[in-house]
Amino acid sequence: MRKPTQKTFNLIQQVNQLLATYGTMTVRQIYYQLVPLGFNYRQVVYILKTGREMNLIDNQKIVDRSRPSYGTNTWGSLEDFISILPDAFRLNYWTGEQYRVEIWTEKDALSQVLNEEAETYRVPVRVTRGFLSTSKRIEWSGDNVIVLYFGDHDPSGLCMDQDLQTSSFMELKGFKRISLTLEQAKLNNLPSIPIKEAEEGGKRGDPRSGKYKSVYGNRCWELDALKPDVLRRLVRDSIKPLLTFDLQQKIDYENNQRGKLRDLTKRI
């Protein structure tokens, strides 16, 4: 391997500072934090690859959440399975409440960051991956569901949540876009990207760009550009006002039930 330049070493240090601050991150999240320094996406990918090859960047802190794995959970023995039961127990805090809250996002790569905060309140995170399929619209529909939505601020991104709110296949109690908004993009000084024009036949670019440009201009912003701690704060601040129960009381009851499970597994 060719010896990296001093510039490469300096950038590796900056990446490690980001990881020390935010924990695990996707390549795209790291890229957006380095855009103000003048680096393009290809350079960032090269730096992350080089840094990990040299063991200067922790492999476990760079994650790819866009490629799921499938398979059946297995255990080495019945004892191994029983031992996980107490810690695996999660109380549904919203059982019996007048409504339940969910977070929906178009960005699979950010689902774990959102879930890290939402899990505290037992709020599920659902990934739409763009425009939601009819099957999922029917499955996720619920007249007692309040959706907190996280998506890009671009022509299709703004259309996605509007499409969900007006879908004939969905019945929801409430729907609110939490992020990304234009105000948040400006407040956090997020890097913008140019809108790709739709060519004849709509084969390239976004066919919704014309309407978007008439309101917001020729630039758009991606949710990935927000710092992870800002995303977590937005999750927290959007859920808290909707709580209809005493959170600590739920936590205490859950811990009590786990204690009973531990006693039971010991006897088994």
ABEGO torsion letter per residue (X at the ends): XBBBBAAAAAAAAAAAAAAAAAEBBBAAAAAAAAAAAGBBAAAAAAAAAAAAAAGABBAAABBBAABBBBEBBBBABAAAAAAAAAAABBBBAABGBABBBBBBBABAAAAAAAAAAAAAAGBBBBBAGEBBBAAAAAAABBAABBBBBBBBBBAAAAAAAAAAAABAABBBABBBBAOBBAAAAAAAGBBBBBBBBBBBGGABEBAAAAAAAAAAEABBBBAAABBAAAAAAAAAAAAAAABABBAAAAAAAAAAAAAAAAAAAAAX
